[in-house]
Amino acid sequence: MHAANPYGPGIDYGFFDQRFPEWRAKVINLLNCHLLRVPGDTGLYLVHMQEEGKEGVTCYKFGRMG
C-alpha cells in the first residue's frame, strides 16, 4: 500500500502472508452483518449478506410491538 522506507527495516512479507487469511476472515465477518435504519421508517433492519444454508442476502425487520 505504501512505498517502503529506505532508512527503515525491511518489510516482513512473510508476516503479512501468514496473517492475511485471518484478517480477510475478520473483514468478511464484519461486513456480513449490518444494522440499519431507513429515514422515515420506524423499523430497524438486520441484514446478513450470507447465512448458512441460505442463498443470497437475508433481511430482518424489527419494529415496535403493539
C-alpha positions as CSV (number, residue, x, y, z in Angstrom):
1,M,0.0,0.0,0.0
2,H,2.9,2.4,0.7
3,A,6.4,2.6,-0.5
4,A,9.0,1.1,1.8
5,N,11.0,3.4,3.9
6,P,14.6,3.2,2.5
7,Y,16.0,4.0,6.0
8,G,13.8,1.7,8.0
9,P,13.8,-2.1,8.5
10,G,12.8,-4.2,5.6
11,I,9.2,-5.3,5.1
12,D,8.4,-8.8,6.5
13,Y,6.2,-10.1,3.7
14,G,6.1,-13.5,5.4
15,F,4.3,-11.9,8.3
16,F,1.6,-10.4,6.1
17,D,1.3,-13.6,4.0
18,Q,0.6,-15.6,7.2
19,R,-1.8,-13.2,8.7
20,F,-3.8,-12.3,5.6
21,P,-6.3,-15.3,5.8
22,E,-7.2,-14.3,9.4
23,W,-7.6,-10.6,8.5
24,R,-9.6,-11.5,5.5
25,A,-12.0,-13.6,7.6
26,K,-12.4,-10.8,10.1
27,V,-13.3,-8.3,7.4
28,I,-15.8,-10.6,5.8
29,N,-17.4,-11.3,9.2
30,L,-17.6,-7.6,9.9
31,L,-19.2,-6.8,6.6
32,N,-21.6,-9.8,6.7
33,C,-23.9,-8.3,9.4
34,H,-25.3,-4.8,9.1
35,L,-27.8,-3.0,11.3
36,L,-29.5,0.0,9.6
37,R,-32.3,2.4,9.9
38,V,-34.1,3.9,6.9
39,P,-35.1,7.6,7.1
40,G,-38.8,7.9,7.6
41,D,-39.2,4.3,8.7
42,T,-39.5,3.4,12.4
43,G,-38.1,-0.1,11.8
44,L,-34.7,-1.4,12.5
45,Y,-33.2,-3.7,9.8
46,L,-30.7,-6.5,10.3
47,V,-29.1,-7.6,7.0
48,H,-27.0,-10.7,6.6
49,M,-25.1,-10.8,3.4
50,Q,-24.7,-14.6,3.8
51,E,-26.3,-17.1,6.1
52,E,-25.5,-20.8,6.5
53,G,-27.9,-22.9,4.4
54,K,-29.3,-19.9,2.6
55,E,-28.6,-18.3,-0.8
56,G,-28.4,-14.6,-1.2
57,V,-29.0,-11.7,1.2
58,T,-31.4,-12.1,4.2
59,C,-33.0,-9.1,5.7
60,Y,-35.0,-9.0,9.0
61,K,-37.1,-6.0,10.0
62,F,-37.7,-5.3,13.7
63,G,-40.3,-2.8,14.9
64,R,-42.3,-1.8,17.9
65,M,-45.0,-4.2,19.1
66,G,-48.4,-3.0,19.8
